[in-house]
Amino acid sequence: MFAIIRTDGKQYRVAQGDTIRLARMSAEPGDTFETDQVLAIGGEESELKFGTPVIAGAKVQGTVLQHGKDKKVIVFKRKRRKTYRRKYGHRQTHTMVKIEKISAKEVSAKKAAPKK
């Protein structure tokens, strides 16, 4: 079973046991991560179910593993003929989360109203 979740303006495809890298959260390592922003759920035997925009009653739970930093990105600005040079470095912080459980209530598909 897998789910598509939304967090921090991005979408991630997760399955039970996956380890994903999210934007830095205020949670400490060992704390639980839980989101109800589940956009879609699917699996081996079941068909893919989409929410409008989220699936009511669906949750994804996990555990915060660690915090870290990405590789350094160098930002270099200059203006020609003016001896203007600036060099900055940036390291984006992230949080590693292990997905423990994907749960969803039974979702019944609504039938569309007949067109007149």
C-alpha positions, -999 to 999 in steps of 0.1 A, spaced: 0 0 0 13 35 -8 0 70 -3 7 104 -19 10 130 9 14 168 8 37 186 32 55 220 29 39 226 -5 55 194 -20 41 160 -27 57 127 -18 49 91 -27 54 70 5 50 34 14 52 16 48 89 13 58 101 41 35 125 68 47 118 102 33 136 136 35 113 165 44 120 202 51 132 208 86 106 203 113 106 214 149 102 178 161 131 160 179 145 127 168 123 99 182 91 120 180 62 109 159 52 125 126 16 125 116 -2 140 86 -38 139 74 -29 156 41 -33 124 21 -40 131 -16 -43 95 -29 -40 59 -16 -34 28 -37 -20 -7 -33 -14 -40 -50 -49 -53 -48 -69 -21 -44 -74 6 -70 -60 41 -67 -83 64 -48 -80 102 -50 -92 128 -26 -109 161 -33 -84 174 -25 -76 151 5 -90 118 16 -111 122 47 -100 99 76 -67 89 60 -35 94 80 2 87 75 23 81 107 60 80 111 90 85 133 115 114 131 150 98 126 174 127 124 180 163 112 207 172 88 220 196 61 222 192 23 253 199 3 265 234 1 252 256 -27 275 284 -37 258 317 -48 281 341 -66 269 375 -77 289 400 -97 286 430 -119 309 435 -148 334 464 -148 323 475 -113 345 452 -91 313 440 -73 316 404 -62 296 386 -35 300 349 -26 275 332 -4 271 296 7 238 280 17 230 246 32 193 237 34 183 218 65 161 187 64 145 161 86 146 123 79 113 105 86 106 68 86 70 59 76 55 35 100 18 32 92 -6 43 65 -43 41 76 -75 50 58 -111 45 64 -131 27 37 -137 53 10 -168 49 -10 -169 65 -44 -198 89 -49 -218 84 -81 -221 114 -103 -255 130 -107 -271 122 -140 -268 149 -166 -300 165 -179 
